[in-house]
Amino acid sequence: MEKDKKVFCWDENTDKVELSEYTHIRAYHGCRTLNVESYIKEGIHSFSRKQAYKIVHDILLQCGIEEKEILKCFNKKWNDDMDHFDKVCVNISKEDMLYLSGHYLIYGSEFICGMCADLFCQYKLKKIGKPTLLECHIDKQKFSRSTLQAIEDNDIKYKSWDGGIYLLDDVSPDEIVEITYPQKIYDPLLRCYYYTK
């Protein structure tokens, strides 16, 4: 199958394309991870409530938040905003990931970032984990029909779409082709550049 694999790379194709010629699409996932090995072993996947709470709990304890406050805020956010842990999000543009959606690499998921904003400890997320960018070659079947149409119509080029994608399925470990640690990321929350060491 590997020799039959043909990857569409948006950054290299700015004209209207016919995706029927391709088997995979290059996309990027940005995160601030404590454990890059989990991506290598498990891929990029959605989380159950129990799994999500463990991640949030471990991070917020490092921010100095008490357990009862973590649980209270988690329950409120989980019930109000249940669209970030139950889906896998990627972007077809590396540039957009680093300069429009850099908050994923600087602070982590929107769910965690939102909880930390409510608990007044968002700035502490910058010291937990490492900004990580995963380049993936994802099977075209994991993209919705409307997303494939937006890619073919090149809506991102014409600013009618930001390139952000909710996948229909998880990203398997073998679809992750490169892991990098960007040193310059635009922080859309503070409207300035963030530099890593």
Disulfide bonds with the S-S distance in Angstrom:
none
